[in-house]
Amino acid sequence: EAQVTQNPRYLITVTGKKLTVTCSQNMNHEYMSWYRQDPGLGLRQIYYSMNVEVTDKGDVPEGYKVSRKEKRNFPLILESPSPNQTSLYFCASSLSQGRPEAFFGQGTRLTVV
Amino acid sequence: DAKTTQPTSMDCAEGRAANLPCNHSTISGNEYVYWYRQIHSQGPQYIIHGLKNNETNEMASLIITEDRKSSTLILPHATLRDTAVYYCIVGGRDDKIIFGKGTRLHILP
């Protein structure tokens, strides 16, 4: 089954403690991206990757890092999480940036206290 | 700047067709109309997209006006599971997906 898998689904952490949210897709997609969703602000893109070893900033990249060492995985790294990064995070993938049929993961609800 | 305008919310009776409008008066010639939906706190789900012609798939139909300034997503026989926020998005082939506020569709039993 075609899917994008995020882990963990829920996470509560403390300010400053580094964390990684993993994202994996099984569709051999080139394009992957991360979004965060906040009430009243909608879905905003954090980072995206056009292919292996190619990543770029989205609209709200501050406080986040990503890597794309292999095609299927696109982890989101919070080196020093802060409470304003409390949010619902989604990973997405598509064949390429130009293909609109994107698949989204089920989301990771992160709380930073 | 929002490229699309959608009603904030809509109701539809179960079993009836749900018609969700979207205005995109500034759409340019190479921009597509895409529709996604998001069921409460789940990841967004791609529904359909089109350029000029009307499109239909197993989930929905997309009707685009001749001047391309507006479109309508049609769910032919709405069920309770279609309750979701529906996003109309306009963009070129190489543009990233930018989500607006969408339409919150309530399917009423």
Boltz contact constraints between the chains, C-beta under 6 A:
constraints:
  - contact:
      token1: [A, 42]
      token2: [B, 99]
      max_distance: 6.0
  - contact:
      token1: [A, 42]
      token2: [B, 101]
      max_distance: 6.0
  - contact:
      token1: [A, 43]
      token2: [B, 99]
      max_distance: 6.0
  - contact:
      token1: [A, 90]
      token2: [B, 43]
      max_distance: 6.0
  - contact:
      token1: [A, 97]
      token2: [B, 94]
      max_distance: 6.0
  - contact:
      token1: [A, 98]
      token2: [B, 93]
      max_distance: 6.0
  - contact:
      token1: [A, 98]
      token2: [B, 94]
      max_distance: 6.0
  - contact:
      token1: [A, 100]
      token2: [B, 34]
      max_distance: 6.0
  - contact:
      token1: [A, 100]
      token2: [B, 49]
      max_distance: 6.0
  - contact:
      token1: [A, 101]
      token2: [B, 46]
      max_distance: 6.0
  - contact:
      token1: [A, 102]
      token2: [B, 46]
      max_distance: 6.0
  - contact:
      token1: [A, 104]
      token2: [B, 43]
      max_distance: 6.0
  - contact:
      token1: [A, 104]
      token2: [B, 44]
      max_distance: 6.0
  - contact:
      token1: [A, 105]
      token2: [B, 43]
      max_distance: 6.0
  - contact:
      token1: [A, 106]
      token2: [B, 43]
      max_distance: 6.0
  - contact:
      token1: [A, 107]
      token2: [B, 43]
      max_distance: 6.0
